């Protein structure tokens, strides 16, 4: 088994951050992650000058047999680019293995009346096409699925690969994968919980292509997701490289290395940010406590602190009962947050007393300022924060805008505040830097790394900004795949001791009600 990355960009980035300026830099990162080969396109071709960028790519990969060229193309207009047939012939002569289209960035549609002649030429030349509609949040619908369906219908011999589909597009992408033999999914952003295994059960594993999305994305996340997927040997060989090799017409690699086994971090692994129940906006396929614990065992997570999706919305009391039912069934693995809604203050005191009296497995409080449309300093949260202060409880907070972190931490020094989703920060944006640097200076303020974003280098930048002791592992599972989220730590460049601290050591220091034994 070997890993073939079918989605990586080569070339200097305009912001000077994270890019691979040379093929040697890319190959070094691939070696660190255990990736044998890559299908690479040039960033300049995707973002600026298509023809010049393609020439830069061909020059860069010429002497590197483990790097395969993927040219960027676009439909010509008024003679600005070669005719489709000429361009396809030029690509074949240059030993290009695939073509990438970036219609959202380059401002055109993939309708047949616009791109049809180019698709015809690529189909005839047996050059698969990667459709890249740009990076987007999981809650955004940016891929024109009806147009993708038309491409697959009109060009049945054309290999079509969707790049960057997210968990928010699960229903569309799975439906189309079932319909069209020529459609494939590149998986760097598809971190659906247990998704690879579930697609394999649907006999769709032959449609899946391993890709990292580097240099923007952290390759370690999807490497861990793939290697911890639990797929049968034949399926994992296909997903990791054989499917792409077949699509690209590549011979077997002469000296393939076997990727390192999934990393098992020393010490207790404690996920401080997860959920139970379901939220249909993200197609929650892991719904039951049994499924949650099964995924924990497979991925090497020992303990998990959860809140109910229902509790975060209007049904707070029923949702907290759902959390209680889950932690009662698996008391050695699952622990609970009591959710407090600031718009139902008459319920807060009794709800907190009842939940914490029910079981020692309630270990903290969860506030979702975003869904509640309130800030941390809202009067509706005062009773909950006073309770956390009195009992020295962690308070996991999904921020809601202009939250007064310093003020809350000072007023309630016994509470331990956790800022959720800190790895949504890309490691460079000044606004994120100002937000998260507060955790460095405020003694009882921490951050967790949960989230769909997987910016390359973000974890290292966050740890450097706030200090490793202030960073906690969180996954947001089952919104996102547990192994994907864990991989950002276990396969990062941090030291073994730092990984142990983030994976569980730091959290055990603030969750006083959770036993330290595995």
KEVEXSE-982699 format. One record per residue (C-alpha): residue number from 1; residue in three letters; y, x, z. Coordinates in steps of 0.001 Angstrom, whole numbers, plus 500000, padded with zeros to 6 digits. Layout:
<pts>
PT; NUM; ALA; Y; X; Z
...
</pts>
This chain:
<pts>
PT; 1; UNK; 500000; 500000; 500000
PT; 2; UNK; 503509; 501210; 499173
PT; 3; UNK; 506987; 499719; 499321
PT; 4; UNK; 508981; 499242; 496119
PT; 5; UNK; 512563; 498189; 496764
PT; 6; UNK; 513640; 496035; 493833
PT; 7; UNK; 517216; 495522; 495032
PT; 8; UNK; 519318; 498569; 495811
PT; 9; UNK; 522758; 499647; 494588
PT; 10; UNK; 523671; 503226; 493760
PT; 11; UNK; 527190; 504642; 493615
PT; 12; UNK; 530337; 505029; 495678
PT; 13; UNK; 531708; 501894; 497323
PT; 14; UNK; 535398; 501117; 497078
PT; 15; UNK; 535786; 500792; 500859
PT; 16; UNK; 534225; 504212; 501441
PT; 17; UNK; 531655; 502692; 503768
PT; 18; UNK; 527835; 502955; 503628
PT; 19; UNK; 527395; 503741; 499918
PT; 20; UNK; 524880; 506087; 498286
PT; 21; UNK; 527023; 508406; 496173
PT; 22; UNK; 524018; 510324; 494844
PT; 23; UNK; 520396; 509645; 494088
PT; 24; UNK; 519424; 512201; 496733
PT; 25; UNK; 521246; 510216; 499425
PT; 26; UNK; 519404; 507065; 498406
PT; 27; UNK; 516048; 508842; 498319
PT; 28; UNK; 516656; 510243; 501801
PT; 29; UNK; 517252; 506773; 503245
PT; 30; UNK; 514202; 505453; 501403
PT; 31; UNK; 512108; 508232; 502918
PT; 32; UNK; 513388; 507397; 506420
PT; 33; UNK; 512314; 503785; 505954
PT; 34; UNK; 508989; 504568; 504264
PT; 35; UNK; 510027; 503184; 500853
PT; 36; UNK; 508349; 504947; 497916
PT; 37; UNK; 510241; 503602; 494900
PT; 38; UNK; 513300; 501573; 494022
PT; 39; UNK; 514695; 499552; 491172
PT; 40; UNK; 518359; 500536; 491276
PT; 41; UNK; 521521; 499224; 489642
PT; 42; UNK; 524928; 500872; 489749
PT; 43; UNK; 527543; 499346; 492024
PT; 44; UNK; 530296; 500132; 489507
PT; 45; UNK; 528462; 498175; 486817
PT; 46; UNK; 528168; 495151; 489094
PT; 47; UNK; 531745; 495265; 490362
PT; 48; UNK; 533833; 496684; 487538
PT; 49; UNK; 532909; 498290; 484196
PT; 50; UNK; 529449; 497198; 483070
PT; 51; UNK; 528936; 499731; 480274
PT; 52; UNK; 530346; 502712; 482170
PT; 53; UNK; 528421; 501810; 485309
PT; 54; UNK; 525161; 501581; 483372
PT; 55; UNK; 525733; 505045; 481923
PT; 56; UNK; 526394; 506416; 485413
PT; 57; UNK; 523130; 504860; 486579
PT; 58; UNK; 521055; 506305; 483733
PT; 59; UNK; 522482; 509749; 484392
PT; 60; UNK; 521832; 509469; 488139
PT; 61; UNK; 518167; 508401; 487962
PT; 62; UNK; 517094; 510435; 484924
PT; 63; UNK; 515440; 513228; 486900
PT; 64; UNK; 514086; 511030; 489696
PT; 65; UNK; 510777; 509347; 488787
PT; 66; UNK; 510825; 507197; 491934
PT; 67; UNK; 514050; 505487; 490851
PT; 68; UNK; 513914; 502951; 488024
PT; 69; UNK; 516954; 501737; 486123
PT; 70; UNK; 518254; 498191; 486272
PT; 71; UNK; 521223; 497650; 483971
PT; 72; UNK; 523897; 495068; 484644
PT; 73; UNK; 524747; 492817; 481706
PT; 74; UNK; 526998; 489859; 480960
PT; 75; UNK; 527316; 487423; 478042
PT; 76; UNK; 529659; 488922; 475405
PT; 77; UNK; 532818; 487158; 474297
PT; 78; UNK; 535078; 488123; 471393
PT; 79; UNK; 533231; 491392; 470887
PT; 80; UNK; 533911; 492878; 474325
PT; 81; UNK; 530233; 493793; 474823
PT; 82; UNK; 527303; 494493; 472484
PT; 83; UNK; 525443; 491575; 470942
PT; 84; UNK; 522494; 490463; 473082
PT; 85; UNK; 519864; 491749; 470665
PT; 86; UNK; 521568; 495134; 470300
PT; 87; UNK; 522036; 495494; 474036
PT; 88; UNK; 518446; 494573; 474832
PT; 89; UNK; 517186; 497106; 472268
PT; 90; UNK; 519465; 499761; 473779
PT; 91; UNK; 518078; 499026; 477249
PT; 92; UNK; 514469; 499279; 476084
PT; 93; UNK; 515193; 502595; 474382
PT; 94; UNK; 516744; 503874; 477635
PT; 95; UNK; 513589; 502889; 479583
PT; 96; UNK; 515470; 500287; 481602
PT; 97; UNK; 513041; 498140; 483594
PT; 98; UNK; 515140; 495065; 484340
PT; 99; UNK; 518580; 493515; 483911
PT; 100; UNK; 520891; 492155; 486593
PT; 101; UNK; 523453; 489387; 486088
PT; 102; UNK; 526295; 488769; 488563
PT; 103; UNK; 527801; 485504; 487267
PT; 104; UNK; 529642; 484510; 490437
PT; 105; UNK; 531493; 487833; 490589
PT; 106; UNK; 532119; 488082; 486851
PT; 107; UNK; 533178; 484441; 486522
PT; 108; UNK; 530752; 482820; 484095
PT; 109; UNK; 528006; 480233; 484288
PT; 110; UNK; 524344; 480724; 483434
PT; 111; UNK; 524287; 477565; 481326
PT; 112; UNK; 522441; 477898; 478012
PT; 113; UNK; 525631; 477477; 475989
PT; 114; UNK; 527057; 480578; 477689
PT; 115; UNK; 524164; 482931; 478488
PT; 116; UNK; 521425; 481432; 476313
PT; 117; UNK; 521555; 484117; 473570
PT; 118; UNK; 521351; 486895; 476155
PT; 119; UNK; 518379; 485247; 477852
PT; 120; UNK; 516716; 484883; 474445
PT; 121; UNK; 517124; 488605; 473774
PT; 122; UNK; 515872; 489645; 477218
PT; 123; UNK; 512874; 487336; 476934
PT; 124; UNK; 511964; 488838; 473555
PT; 125; UNK; 512380; 492379; 474907
PT; 126; UNK; 510226; 491545; 477995
PT; 127; UNK; 513033; 492570; 480337
PT; 128; UNK; 513049; 490516; 483565
PT; 129; UNK; 516424; 489281; 484776
PT; 130; UNK; 517681; 489409; 488364
PT; 131; UNK; 520197; 486626; 489075
PT; 132; UNK; 522617; 487764; 491768
PT; 133; UNK; 525076; 485151; 493002
PT; 134; UNK; 526537; 487404; 495659
PT; 135; UNK; 526227; 487790; 499405
PT; 136; UNK; 526857; 484585; 501311
PT; 137; UNK; 526385; 483058; 504733
PT; 138; UNK; 523196; 481076; 505271
PT; 139; UNK; 525238; 477869; 505562
PT; 140; UNK; 526790; 478273; 502090
PT; 141; UNK; 525278; 476730; 498961
PT; 142; UNK; 526250; 479155; 496166
PT; 143; UNK; 523176; 479363; 493932
PT; 144; UNK; 523293; 476780; 491082
PT; 145; UNK; 519689; 475639; 491352
PT; 146; UNK; 519867; 473124; 488527
PT; 147; UNK; 521042; 475879; 486196
PT; 148; UNK; 518276; 478205; 487425
PT; 149; UNK; 515761; 475447; 486689
PT; 150; UNK; 517118; 475143; 483141
PT; 151; UNK; 516769; 478906; 482577
PT; 152; UNK; 513132; 478830; 483705
PT; 153; UNK; 512395; 475821; 481499
PT; 154; UNK; 514071; 477186; 478372
PT; 155; UNK; 512678; 480711; 478727
PT; 156; UNK; 509097; 480434; 480053
PT; 157; UNK; 508227; 484045; 479089
PT; 158; UNK; 511289; 485487; 480829
PT; 159; UNK; 510736; 486866; 484301
PT; 160; UNK; 513468; 485341; 486482
PT; 161; UNK; 514249; 486733; 489946
PT; 162; UNK; 516581; 485030; 492427
PT; 163; UNK; 518447; 487599; 494525
PT; 164; UNK; 519833; 486852; 497971
PT; 165; UNK; 518573; 483328; 498721
PT; 166; UNK; 518926; 482567; 502438
PT; 167; UNK; 517202; 480327; 504962
PT; 168; UNK; 519788; 477665; 504155
PT; 169; UNK; 518395; 477449; 500610
PT; 170; UNK; 514749; 477186; 501621
PT; 171; UNK; 514150; 473671; 500340
PT; 172; UNK; 515543; 474433; 496891
PT; 173; UNK; 513912; 477804; 496414
PT; 174; UNK; 510454; 476724; 497591
PT; 175; UNK; 510536; 473652; 495358
PT; 176; UNK; 511390; 475740; 492280
PT; 177; UNK; 508859; 478475; 493088
PT; 178; UNK; 506175; 475806; 493052
PT; 179; UNK; 507273; 474549; 489647
PT; 180; UNK; 507770; 477679; 487542
PT; 181; UNK; 505291; 480550; 487095
PT; 182; UNK; 508083; 482810; 485796
PT; 183; UNK; 510348; 482429; 488857
PT; 184; UNK; 510359; 485043; 491653
PT; 185; UNK; 512222; 485494; 494936
PT; 186; UNK; 513703; 488805; 496085
PT; 187; UNK; 513499; 488663; 499873
PT; 188; UNK; 516231; 490807; 501450
PT; 189; UNK; 518210; 487798; 502746
PT; 190; UNK; 515322; 485349; 503051
PT; 191; UNK; 514628; 485824; 506760
PT; 192; UNK; 512997; 482441; 507298
PT; 193; UNK; 510962; 482571; 510535
PT; 194; UNK; 507342; 483395; 509642
PT; 195; UNK; 508441; 482677; 506063
PT; 196; UNK; 506313; 485226; 504202
PT; 197; UNK; 503146; 483975; 505842
PT; 198; UNK; 504012; 480338; 505225
PT; 199; UNK; 504728; 481008; 501543
PT; 200; UNK; 501420; 482839; 501286
PT; 201; UNK; 499682; 479752; 502676
PT; 202; UNK; 501291; 477848; 499786
PT; 203; UNK; 499809; 480416; 497364
PT; 204; UNK; 503276; 481653; 496501
PT; 205; UNK; 502952; 485245; 497725
PT; 206; UNK; 502653; 486501; 494126
PT; 207; UNK; 506242; 485297; 493588
PT; 208; UNK; 507752; 487412; 496387
PT; 209; UNK; 509448; 490778; 495829
PT; 210; UNK; 510383; 493242; 498550
PT; 211; UNK; 514054; 494235; 498418
PT; 212; UNK; 516502; 495627; 500962
PT; 213; UNK; 519963; 494855; 499572
PT; 214; UNK; 521072; 498390; 500432
PT; 215; UNK; 523605; 499943; 500732
PT; 216; UNK; 525268; 496894; 502295
PT; 217; UNK; 522233; 495557; 504104
PT; 218; UNK; 520074; 497285; 506719
PT; 219; UNK; 516771; 498029; 505038
PT; 220; UNK; 514994; 498340; 508390
PT; 221; UNK; 515182; 494587; 508951
PT; 222; UNK; 513217; 493546; 505877
PT; 223; UNK; 510796; 496481; 506246
PT; 224; UNK; 509866; 495223; 509714
PT; 225; UNK; 509729; 491620; 508513
PT; 226; UNK; 507274; 492605; 505779
PT; 227; UNK; 505020; 494856; 507855
PT; 228; UNK; 504837; 492414; 510795
PT; 229; UNK; 504331; 489376; 508559
PT; 230; UNK; 500631; 489007; 509335
PT; 231; UNK; 499824; 488678; 505635
PT; 232; UNK; 496333; 489402; 504387
PT; 233; UNK; 495962; 492890; 502845
PT; 234; UNK; 496019; 491617; 499261
PT; 235; UNK; 499115; 489512; 499892
PT; 236; UNK; 501050; 492242; 501666
PT; 237; UNK; 500230; 494716; 498889
PT; 238; UNK; 501614; 492227; 496398
PT; 239; UNK; 504803; 491496; 498320
PT; 240; UNK; 505485; 495128; 499179
PT; 241; UNK; 505220; 496426; 495633
PT; 242; UNK; 502466; 495240; 493316
PT; 243; UNK; 504242; 492020; 492339
PT; 244; UNK; 507341; 493977; 491329
PT; 245; UNK; 505260; 496658; 489594
PT; 246; UNK; 503560; 494021; 487468
PT; 247; UNK; 506859; 492300; 486646
PT; 248; UNK; 508593; 495570; 485737
PT; 249; UNK; 505689; 496980; 483747
PT; 250; UNK; 505287; 500044; 485974
PT; 251; UNK; 502145; 502123; 486249
PT; 252; UNK; 500588; 502809; 489624
PT; 253; UNK; 502481; 505379; 491634
PT; 254; UNK; 500647; 508698; 491544
PT; 255; UNK; 501305; 509658; 495161
PT; 256; UNK; 502111; 506530; 497119
PT; 257; UNK; 502564; 506876; 500845
PT; 258; UNK; 501421; 504256; 503286
PT; 259; UNK; 504384; 502861; 505248
PT; 260; UNK; 504366; 503632; 508923
PT; 261; UNK; 502772; 500940; 511071
PT; 262; UNK; 505121; 498413; 512566
PT; 263; UNK; 506975; 500108; 515411
PT; 264; UNK; 505871; 499154; 518921
PT; 265; UNK; 508773; 499858; 521206
PT; 266; UNK; 507953; 501258; 524632
PT; 267; UNK; 508853; 499085; 527578
PT; 268; UNK; 509321; 495359; 527883
PT; 269; UNK; 510886; 493573; 524888
PT; 270; UNK; 513106; 490693; 526004
PT; 271; UNK; 514802; 488408; 523491
PT; 272; UNK; 517953; 487111; 525182
PT; 273; UNK; 518958; 484641; 522472
PT; 274; UNK; 516474; 482182; 521005
PT; 275; UNK; 515814; 478454; 520726
PT; 276; UNK; 513214; 475712; 520902
PT; 277; UNK; 513080; 472491; 518935
PT; 278; UNK; 514419; 472038; 515438
PT; 279; UNK; 517634; 472018; 513464
PT; 280; UNK; 517087; 470645; 509993
PT; 281; UNK; 520093; 472396; 508514
PT; 282; UNK; 518072; 475597; 508557
PT; 283; UNK; 514632; 474147; 507764
PT; 284; UNK; 513064; 474912; 511142
PT; 285; UNK; 509445; 475647; 510238
PT; 286; UNK; 508528; 477119; 513657
PT; 287; UNK; 508929; 474038; 515819
PT; 288; UNK; 506509; 474071; 518740
PT; 289; UNK; 506357; 476335; 521806
PT; 290; UNK; 502862; 477366; 520696
PT; 291; UNK; 504223; 478576; 517354
PT; 292; UNK; 507052; 480424; 519073
PT; 293; UNK; 504708; 482288; 521410
PT; 294; UNK; 502302; 483070; 518572
PT; 295; UNK; 505130; 484729; 516644
PT; 296; UNK; 506179; 486626; 519793
PT; 297; UNK; 502682; 488085; 520145
PT; 298; UNK; 502560; 489126; 516489
PT; 299; UNK; 505952; 490818; 516648
PT; 300; UNK; 505589; 492511; 520022
PT; 301; UNK; 508127; 490438; 521985
PT; 302; UNK; 507066; 489900; 525599
PT; 303; UNK; 509664; 487473; 526946
PT; 304; UNK; 512232; 485163; 525378
PT; 305; UNK; 515152; 483170; 526777
PT; 306; UNK; 515616; 479910; 524884
PT; 307; UNK; 517930; 476943; 524648
PT; 308; UNK; 517227; 473669; 522900
PT; 309; UNK; 518847; 472955; 519548
PT; 310; UNK; 519201; 469332; 520670
PT; 311; UNK; 520975; 470365; 523861
PT; 312; UNK; 523568; 472279; 521831
PT; 313; UNK; 524454; 469075; 520010
PT; 314; UNK; 525047; 465704; 521613
PT; 315; UNK; 521752; 465186; 523446
PT; 316; UNK; 522397; 467751; 526159
PT; 317; UNK; 520278; 466207; 528906
PT; 318; UNK; 517304; 465460; 526628
PT; 319; UNK; 517577; 468916; 525114
PT; 320; UNK; 517530; 470645; 528493
PT; 321; UNK; 514396; 468637; 529268
PT; 322; UNK; 512911; 469957; 526010
PT; 323; UNK; 513635; 473493; 527203
PT; 324; UNK; 512024; 472733; 530562
PT; 325; UNK; 508888; 471412; 528870
PT; 326; UNK; 508590; 474605; 526814
PT; 327; UNK; 509066; 477054; 529679
PT; 328; UNK; 506689; 475072; 531897
PT; 329; UNK; 503939; 475432; 529281
PT; 330; UNK; 504428; 479189; 528830
PT; 331; UNK; 505945; 480442; 532098
PT; 332; UNK; 505004; 484079; 531494
PT; 333; UNK; 506688; 484208; 528089
PT; 334; UNK; 509488; 481623; 527873
PT; 335; UNK; 512587; 481277; 530049
PT; 336; UNK; 515419; 478824; 529674
PT; 337; UNK; 519170; 478465; 529403
PT; 338; UNK; 520714; 475262; 530702
PT; 339; UNK; 523201; 474057; 528079
PT; 340; UNK; 526498; 472615; 529303
PT; 341; UNK; 528732; 470467; 527127
PT; 342; UNK; 532410; 470520; 528186
PT; 343; UNK; 532959; 466947; 526986
PT; 344; UNK; 530545; 465476; 529570
PT; 345; UNK; 531860; 467042; 532758
PT; 346; UNK; 530587; 464215; 534977
PT; 347; UNK; 527033; 465324; 534140
PT; 348; UNK; 527499; 469076; 534628
PT; 349; UNK; 526958; 469531; 538358
PT; 350; UNK; 523904; 467311; 538643
PT; 351; UNK; 522382; 468707; 535468
PT; 352; UNK; 522697; 472298; 536679
PT; 353; UNK; 521321; 471520; 540135
PT; 354; UNK; 518394; 469560; 538734
PT; 355; UNK; 517418; 472111; 536088
PT; 356; UNK; 517554; 475138; 538358
PT; 357; UNK; 515687; 473260; 541086
PT; 358; UNK; 512931; 472277; 538656
PT; 359; UNK; 511727; 475773; 537815
PT; 360; UNK; 512511; 479424; 538374
PT; 361; UNK; 512148; 479845; 534607
PT; 362; UNK; 515675; 478565; 534085
PT; 363; UNK; 517537; 481867; 534193
PT; 364; UNK; 520996; 481350; 532671
PT; 365; UNK; 523578; 479046; 531100
PT; 366; UNK; 524335; 478588; 527403
PT; 367; UNK; 527748; 477553; 526036
PT; 368; UNK; 528299; 476922; 522325
PT; 369; UNK; 532050; 476883; 522001
PT; 370; UNK; 531802; 476610; 518219
PT; 371; UNK; 529764; 473401; 518139
PT; 372; UNK; 531652; 472024; 521143
PT; 373; UNK; 535018; 472823; 519513
PT; 374; UNK; 536285; 474293; 522751
PT; 375; UNK; 537232; 477718; 524020
PT; 376; UNK; 535597; 479590; 526868
PT; 377; UNK; 538610; 478894; 529089
PT; 378; UNK; 538341; 475125; 528497
PT; 379; UNK; 538483; 473136; 531746
PT; 380; UNK; 535207; 471438; 530813
PT; 381; UNK; 533332; 474701; 531356
PT; 382; UNK; 534798; 475459; 534797
PT; 383; UNK; 532022; 473901; 536870
PT; 384; UNK; 529324; 475696; 534880
PT; 385; UNK; 531058; 479061; 535164
PT; 386; UNK; 531610; 478588; 538886
PT; 387; UNK; 527883; 477866; 539237
PT; 388; UNK; 527031; 481019; 537256
PT; 389; UNK; 529430; 483028; 539407
PT; 390; UNK; 527889; 481768; 542642
PT; 391; UNK; 524300; 482415; 541514
PT; 392; UNK; 524969; 485603; 539499
PT; 393; UNK; 523640; 484098; 536278
PT; 394; UNK; 524008; 485312; 532695
PT; 395; UNK; 526107; 483057; 530463
PT; 396; UNK; 525319; 483284; 526744
PT; 397; UNK; 528391; 482230; 524767
PT; 398; UNK; 528659; 481428; 521084
PT; 399; UNK; 532383; 481945; 520703
PT; 400; UNK; 534729; 479284; 519453
PT; 401; UNK; 537800; 481162; 518304
PT; 402; UNK; 540471; 482426; 520692
PT; 403; UNK; 538256; 482729; 523729
PT; 404; UNK; 539735; 484414; 526798
PT; 405; UNK; 536875; 486762; 527600
PT; 406; UNK; 538862; 488978; 529941
PT; 407; UNK; 540246; 486031; 531892
PT; 408; UNK; 536853; 484351; 532297
PT; 409; UNK; 535165; 487588; 533331
PT; 410; UNK; 537855; 488228; 535934
PT; 411; UNK; 537787; 484685; 537367
PT; 412; UNK; 533984; 484638; 537585
PT; 413; UNK; 532935; 488208; 538473
PT; 414; UNK; 529446; 487194; 539581
PT; 415; UNK; 528594; 485810; 536139
PT; 416; UNK; 527334; 488055; 533345
PT; 417; UNK; 528876; 486993; 530033
PT; 418; UNK; 527043; 487663; 526752
PT; 419; UNK; 528949; 487480; 523456
PT; 420; UNK; 526479; 486178; 520893
PT; 421; UNK; 526001; 487463; 517335
PT; 422; UNK; 527761; 490815; 517618
PT; 423; UNK; 525886; 492213; 514616
PT; 424; UNK; 527728; 489691; 512487
PT; 425; UNK; 530347; 492456; 512647
PT; 426; UNK; 529881; 494867; 509756
PT; 427; UNK; 530831; 497909; 511804
PT; 428; UNK; 534179; 498398; 510074
PT; 429; UNK; 536293; 495220; 510079
PT; 430; UNK; 539281; 495727; 512457
PT; 431; UNK; 539200; 492148; 513768
PT; 432; UNK; 535579; 492524; 514827
PT; 433; UNK; 536335; 495882; 516390
PT; 434; UNK; 539090; 494361; 518546
PT; 435; UNK; 536844; 491478; 519573
PT; 436; UNK; 533764; 493434; 520587
PT; 437; UNK; 535459; 496465; 522108
PT; 438; UNK; 536281; 494230; 525079
PT; 439; UNK; 532657; 494593; 526184
PT; 440; UNK; 533250; 498317; 526654
PT; 441; UNK; 536067; 497768; 529139
PT; 442; UNK; 534996; 494576; 530945
PT; 443; UNK; 532252; 495300; 533465
PT; 444; UNK; 530475; 491929; 533315
PT; 445; UNK; 530706; 491417; 529541
PT; 446; UNK; 527813; 492204; 527165
PT; 447; UNK; 526933; 491589; 523509
PT; 448; UNK; 523754; 490514; 521734
PT; 449; UNK; 522746; 491449; 518205
PT; 450; UNK; 521390; 488075; 517023
PT; 451; UNK; 522286; 486786; 513608
PT; 452; UNK; 521463; 486418; 509945
PT; 453; UNK; 523709; 489287; 508875
PT; 454; UNK; 522077; 492704; 508607
PT; 455; UNK; 524895; 495079; 507756
PT; 456; UNK; 523723; 498631; 507273
PT; 457; UNK; 524952; 500814; 510130
PT; 458; UNK; 526329; 497880; 512133
PT; 459; UNK; 524078; 498360; 515147
PT; 460; UNK; 524950; 502032; 515486
PT; 461; UNK; 528652; 501216; 515160
PT; 462; UNK; 528361; 498470; 517781
PT; 463; UNK; 526496; 500693; 520238
PT; 464; UNK; 529078; 503417; 519739
PT; 465; UNK; 531927; 500948; 520263
PT; 466; UNK; 530736; 499153; 523405
PT; 467; UNK; 528181; 501605; 524812
PT; 468; UNK; 524408; 501248; 524522
PT; 469; UNK; 524146; 499815; 528050
PT; 470; UNK; 526108; 496731; 526960
PT; 471; UNK; 523902; 495779; 523976
PT; 472; UNK; 521070; 493218; 524267
PT; 473; UNK; 518373; 492211; 521804
PT; 474; UNK; 518711; 488644; 520581
PT; 475; UNK; 517152; 487036; 517515
PT; 476; UNK; 518405; 483433; 517210
PT; 477; UNK; 514727; 482668; 516531
PT; 478; UNK; 513496; 480338; 515111
PT; 479; UNK; 516548; 480184; 512913
PT; 480; UNK; 515691; 483666; 511625
PT; 481; UNK; 512501; 485690; 511441
PT; 482; UNK; 511710; 487459; 514696
PT; 483; UNK; 510450; 490672; 513090
PT; 484; UNK; 513492; 490849; 510816
PT; 485; UNK; 515795; 490700; 513830
PT; 486; UNK; 513724; 493159; 515866
PT; 487; UNK; 513627; 495635; 512977
PT; 488; UNK; 517356; 496317; 513188
PT; 489; UNK; 516580; 498039; 516510
PT; 490; UNK; 513038; 499408; 516226
PT; 491; UNK; 513613; 501100; 512841
PT; 492; UNK; 517209; 502134; 513463
PT; 493; UNK; 518336; 505705; 513876
PT; 494; UNK; 518910; 505267; 517613
PT; 495; UNK; 516964; 507400; 520067
PT; 496; UNK; 513741; 506055; 521641
PT; 497; UNK; 515493; 505723; 525011
PT; 498; UNK; 518358; 503745; 523453
PT; 499; UNK; 515895; 501426; 521718
PT; 500; UNK; 514137; 500719; 525024
PT; 501; UNK; 517468; 499871; 526645
PT; 502; UNK; 518535; 497462; 523899
PT; 503; UNK; 515117; 495848; 523443
PT; 504; UNK; 514806; 494840; 527065
PT; 505; UNK; 515967; 497321; 529669
PT; 506; UNK; 519581; 496205; 529648
PT; 507; UNK; 518685; 492511; 529784
PT; 508; UNK; 516384; 492974; 532775
PT; 509; UNK; 519349; 494364; 534650
PT; 510; UNK; 521306; 491107; 534358
PT; 511; UNK; 518544; 488446; 534269
PT; 512; UNK; 517716; 488627; 537962
PT; 513; UNK; 515248; 485719; 537783
PT; 514; UNK; 512993; 487285; 535117
PT; 515; UNK; 510067; 489444; 536356
PT; 516; UNK; 510006; 493008; 535042
PT; 517; UNK; 506270; 493005; 534299
PT; 518; UNK; 505016; 492378; 530759
</pts>
